[in-house]
Amino acid sequence: MIPVNKPFLPKKEEYISLLNGIWERVWLTNSGPLVEELESQLMTYLKVEHLKIVSSGTVALQIAIKALDLKGEILTTPFSYVATTSSIVWQGCEPIFVDIDSKTLNMNPELIERSITPHTSAILATHVFGNPCDIDAILQIAEDHKLKVIFDAAHCFGSEYRGKALYNYGDISTASFHATKIYQTVEGGALITSDPEIAYRIGLIRNFGHDGPLKFNGVGINGKNSEMHAAMGLCNLKYIDQILSRRKKQCSLYDQLFEDFKAEKQQTLPGAKINHSYYPLIFENEDELLEIQAELVKEEIYTRRYFYPSLSSLNYVKKQRTPVSDDIVTRILCLPLYHDLKEHEQDKIASVMKRTQSKSYFA
């Protein structure tokens, strides 16, 4: 069987060594030494000013909205994982969808200003598959209209724009360290900002609003992460350059295998260095996608329709037109991609797909 994703795991003895320390200290959560060490190492590796680890990428988005005290409407993308939209609704705000560019799959900056109203408080844009949004355009529009900017950078560990980690942009960037991500702590996420005041508020919110042991400062939640998760993160950080290098080679091989294959690929923003976290292909129509996916399943090869459906179709948001996103979600498929995926397995995936596409039905 070839799954669509498989988490990278460090050497078991390395993880157990850190667990032994946890057992000795009997300190499991509440800003333990491993969590603080991981925050420090991540800030150094990513070259960011402030980073706060939380329990998930979803919680990171919710805290970001709370920390910026956002109200009313938030402009966002219909092409992302559901957490991008649900976090907006969860925080009592209204998502206003700005359709995507059909090539980059990111929010189309040319459509943003027409969606701004007196009730708009922020832009929440996703760097889809680790490919940067048009950051400069979004930040300029936000400055012109006095809006806050959150970048959902869930996929972005290792991606850069103009030589800096993607997390350096916006008022807040959020990360996911979920097991499916290129860098994982089993469950987890983070908020990154260059503003010390925002970082301070994030620190309060993720810990019930505690401002010392006997004082509370504003409404907070339990967004902390544990020492066990931090241990996994510390182990995996040692391997991240190796992981990124291998992923790049795997995607290069896919590029060669699909050189003559009839499908579109996501276009990358100039000035971007992507982390190759996913390998999506955009087919000519949904029928072809479904046929190819079915043939792969027969060979026990599993893919993912990611993202599907368009978030503008969710039953808890206002009906809005997003024709480009609505079209792309019917035609996009992410192929298997993980650290120990073998070359002969990639060959098999491509062989099945090319054989299926060559049928007269799609010719």
C-alpha angles and dihedrals in degrees: 000000000000111000123202091241140010124183120244111241127195124226108298094230091056091055093044090052090060091044089056088059091051090053090051094049096037087212108135106163143347099092097319122187094263093052090050091046092050092050090052094048093047092051089051095046095045095037093229128145104224128016127172120191117220137177098267145351089254092056087047090059092047092049091047091057091046095046091053090046092230121186137177119007127009119192111225145155127271090210107074140080114299092253090073091063100031091055090057092050092042089058092052097255129122121244114224110193122224110195122241136248108256093223105043094029088220129117109294106239091201089068099047103085095052088060096052116107134168086269095058113112105167152356118240108190129176124222092221115222089349092300110132121245118232087283097177094052094046094048092048093051090047091051092048092052098034094243130152119239128217118181115205097215096169092137098039112092104135096012118122140190120204091348097308131101111265089240090073094076133085130018087288133003120197128211134198121213094182118149091259093058127097089248113034142182092183090256123007150093143192145220119224127194140155092216114093092201092054090046090053092052091048089053091054096045096050090055104049091273092293111170094179128333097293103029136072126201112193133325116317141168137213099269098145126125129221137249090246091059092045090052090057090047093051091050094048094046088067089063101039097104090050090048093050092047093051092046090054091052092048092052091047089055091050088051090055094044093050097040092117096030117118103240137100126243129213112266119230125228114250110258092030130124109196127204097222091234093156138018108216125178125195114214129205093251142354094254091062092047093051093047093050092045090051092050090051091052089055086061091045092252114139128204133175133233093224117202105019133181113021107255090230087072095060113125094233099056132078115265109264135169116249104155097167094051091043089056098043095052090060093053108036126097130176115217127217111286128165139129100271097039104132128226092240089053091053088049090053093049092051093044093055092046096048092046091052094046091051091064113114090244089074099028 
